[in-house]
Amino acid sequence: MDWSHLWLYISPPVAGAIIGYFTNDIAIKMLFRPYRAIYIGNRKLPFTPGLIPRNQERLAKNISDTIMGSLLTPEELQNLARRLLEPERVEAAILWLLQLALDQIGSDKEQKTAKILAVILRDLLGESLPRLLKVLARREDFLEAQINQIFDQVLLEFQLSDEQSSRLADWLLQVVLPGDTIRLAIIDFLTDRTIQTIDESFREKSSGTYWVVANLFGLRNSLTRLRTYCLDEKEATNERLRELTQDLQVRDRVRKFLQELTLQNLPVTTVRQLRKTTRESVRHYVQNSGTDLLQGLTGSVDWENLATLLVNRLSTSPVVTASLEVVSKELALILERYLERDLEKIVAQAIPILNIDQVIVDRVKSTSPADLEAAIEGIVKNELQAIVTLGGVLGFVVGAFQTVFLLFNR
């Protein structure tokens, strides 16, 4: 073998490997580059821009069709929604939202929640509730069970204690019926006509010894002198009345009467009639005057202050905090039952609203060729390098076959 011609046998494999390697590398690069069309004069150079930038819109549409047709099908979206909306996840999300809302209410400086609650309470108790009560009061059984229960458990069993009856008796004798009031009542009662009527009646209806006294002495002079004494001797009359009250033990009698005053001492028929009358009175009052009463009460209430107190109390209430978990669990179960029935409809309605296919198209179209190249290379970098290397290997093998062919021809 002539070693001076050794390059004739070495160059084919080497050249084939170099050509195969760089040809594949250039072909892969031409998929993305150049990013923009190159013009010489008014003529665009062939293969510019690269294959993917030139067909990026069609590529975006194909990617969208592939994803929506094979990957994100309605059935797969339903399965995805079921996995995302498992009761445990939904319960945790609802609990988080409720706690966040509760914290927001507590830190609300403008008291927006309190103002909204104040409007609701004002409308509910000042407008809606009176109209509702007026309608319900037309029914014969309106509040029948409640009023009967109050009557039987409160009014029927109500009885003053010894201390209460003593204080009430003192109040009656010292405030309602003091000596001066009784004196004025006697004066008002003993008019000339009243004295004459009493005297004539006593004369006509008395008999025996009383008839003699009535006709000889009569009552006119005595009653007239009593009235004159009450008019002229005010202090003395008041003192005599106080002494008479003490001597007759009026306070003890009144106290005992009040202490023994109870509905249980009345006959059963009377109690039943009184209970019925009480119920009818309440019903008629609510029907005729309940609206005005409630509206008057609501007009005098500071609803914003009341709503603020309610909101502050609820936001720090341990009961409310402890009930959030129960509420979130119940809401999660309700949502689960709803999804089991209507998940297919929801997904079918959500797909056009989400417009996922157009989002994919727009996203791919808005991605620059350089970013698209970087993204694809990041995914299949090893595979693309393997293609380039395979081109070099195949070029080397073809060159080696050519060298073998030359050796056999020699």
Secondary structure, 3 states (H helix, E strand, C coil): CCHHHHHHHHHHHHHHHHHHHHHHHHHHHHHHCCCCCCEECCEECCCCCCHHHHCHHHHHHHHHHHHHHHHCCHHHHHHHHHHHCCHHHHHHHHHHHHHHHHHHHHCCCCCHHHHHHHHHHHHHHHHHHHHHHHHHCCCCCCCHHHHHHHHHHHHCCCCCCHHHHHHHHHHHHHHHCCHHHHHHHHHHHCCHHHHHHHHHHHHHHCCCHHHHHHHHCCCHHHHHHHHHHHHHCHHHHHHHHHHHHHHCCHHHHHHHHHHCCCHHHCCHHHHHHHHHHHHHHHHHHHHHHHHHHHHHHHHCCCHHHHHHHHHHHHHCCHHHHHHHHHHHHHHHHHHHHHHHHHHHHHHHHHHHHHCHHHHHHHHHHHCCHHHHHHHHHHHHHHHHHHHHHHHHHHHHHHHHHHHHHHHHHC
